[in-house]
Amino acid sequence: MLKTELREIYLEKRKVLSDDEVFLLSQKIFENFIENFHPASGQKIHVFLPIKKFREIETSFLIDFCWKNTIHVFVPKVVGNTLISVEIFPETEFEINKWEIREPVSKKDSGISDFDFVITPLLYCDQNGNRVGYGKGFYDSFFETISSETKKIGVNCFEPNETVDDTWENDIQLDYLVTPTAVLSFLNGAE
């Protein structure tokens, strides 16, 4: 299927989820992530802050876990046409941007490229790790700037059923997808 079709289908599927369902599914996703990837003290995790109106996965579970376990937390902020990475702390001040995404007030890019994990928002991910986002290309550009050792992990309520037919050369595949019931690897045996 084409990305535009998948975008429409999965935005619609998300719309029917209640706040409670999003909360419970998110909780299961991050339990799966922690159980499978064992994030540890001193590691660096880049994680998105959800767009509530699109019923994105709630990431506060992971952020709280990280802070309790002295794991560094970084979140995206769009400055101009670039996605930068800002380290956040419990006292960090936030604002809402033009896409209704919560972002840190700070525009100070951390300069970090060797994240252990980048938890990536998406609308859909197929069985090959092809991600369908909102079509702005921010994450593909961001992926080009990070270490090849960084694990790129998508999180989604839905399992991959359809194949993304219109990938292009600048699309960067995910390494893993974590759902409420599974962790899928797209690394073909290499870890």
N, C-alpha and C positions, 0 to 999 in steps of 0.2 A: 504494500500500500504506500501511497505517497505521504510525505510528512504532513502536508496540509490536512489530509483526511484523518490521519492518526491524531493530530493535534485536536481536531474538532471532536472526534470520538472520545478521547480520554479527558478532555475538558468537561465534556458532558457527563462522563462516568463519575468524575470527581464531584460535580455539582450536586449529585444526589446523595453523597455521603453526609451524614450528620456530623456535627462537631464532636460528639462522643465517639463515632466510628473513626474519624480521623485521629483522635487522641489514642484510642486503643490500638489501631493499626500502627501508628507511629511508635508506640511503646514496644510492640512486638518487633518492629523493624530494628530498633536500636538494641533490643536484647539480642537479636540475631547478630547484629554487627559486633557487639562487645564479645559475645561468646565465640565468634569465628575469627576475629582479628586481634583480640586481646590488647587494646590500646593501653600503654603503660606510661608511668611518670617520665616526664622529660620529652615525650614525643610531641609532634606538632600536627594538629588537625585543622584543616580549612573546611568550614561548614557553612552552608547557606542559612539565612534567616527566612522563614517561610512567608509567602504571600498568602495571607489569610483568605482573601476573596477567591483564590484559586484552589483552596483546600489542599495546599502543599503539606507535605510531611512536617510534623512538628519536631523541631530539632532541639528544643529546650532540654529534653531528657539527656541527650548526648552532651550538650554544653555543661549542664550541671555535673554530670559524671566526670567530665574532663577537669573541671575546676576542683572537684573533690579529690581527684587523683593526680593533681599537679601536672596536667597535660596542657600544653599551650593551645589556645583556641584563637583561630583567625577567621574573619568573615569577609565576604566580598563587599566592595563599595565601588560604584560606578562613578568615575571622574572623567568627564568628557565622554569619549567613546572607549575608555579603557576600564577594565575591571582590575582594581587593585586589591590587596589583601591587608586588612587592618587587624592587629592583635587586639582582642577584647578581654576585659576583666569584669568582675561583678559590679564595679563602680562606673563602667563605661557609659557615657551619655549617647543616646540614640536620637535619630530624627527619621521622618518618613520621606522617601524620595518621590519623584514624579510617577513611578510605577507602583506606588503604595507599598514599597519594600522598606522594612526597618533597616537602617544602616547606622554605623557609628558616625558621630558628628565629625570626628577626626578625619582628615584627608591624608594622614601620614601612612604611606605605603611601608609595610614592614620590610620589604626587600627580600623576604624569605622565598626560596624556590625549592628547598629540599623538605617539603612536607612529607610526613609519613602517610597521611591519607588526605584526599580531597573528597568530601561528601558532596555530591553533585545533584542539584535539582533537575527534574525532568518531568515531562508529561508521559513519555513512553520510552521503553528500551526494548529492542528486539533480542532474539536469541543469539545474536552475534556481537552484542555490545554497542550497537548503533543507537545513539540517543536522539530523541526528539525533544527539543526544548521549545522556547517561545519564538525562535527564529531570529534572534538578534546576533547570535554568534559569539557572545561574550565568553562563554566557557571554552569554545574551541580555541580562541585567541589566548585565553588564560593558560590552557593546557600546554601551549607551545612554549610558555615561559618557565614551566616547572621541571623539576628533575624527572628523568625517565624512570627513576626508582620509586617515585610517588605512586601509591595505589589510587587510581581514579575509581571511585565507588558511587554508583547511582543508587538511589533509594526510591521505591515506588510501591504503592498499594497493590498494583496489578502485575500478574505474571506476563511474560512475553508470549504472545500468540501470533501476531502478524509480523511479517518481515518488512523492514524499511527498504523500499525499492529505489528511492532517489537520494542515495548518499552521494557526496561529492568529495573531491580530493582533500579539501581542508577539514573535513569532519574527522574528529579524533574519537576513536572508540573508547568505551569504558573498559576497565579491567574486571569489574565485578558489578553485579546488581544484587541488592539486598531487598527482599520483600518480607511480608509478615510470616511467610512459611518457608522461605528458601534463601540460600546464598548461591548465586550462579557465577561461575568464573568464565571469562572469555579469553584466558591466557593460553589456551591450547597446551596445557601441561607445564608451561613455564611459570615459575613464581619467583 
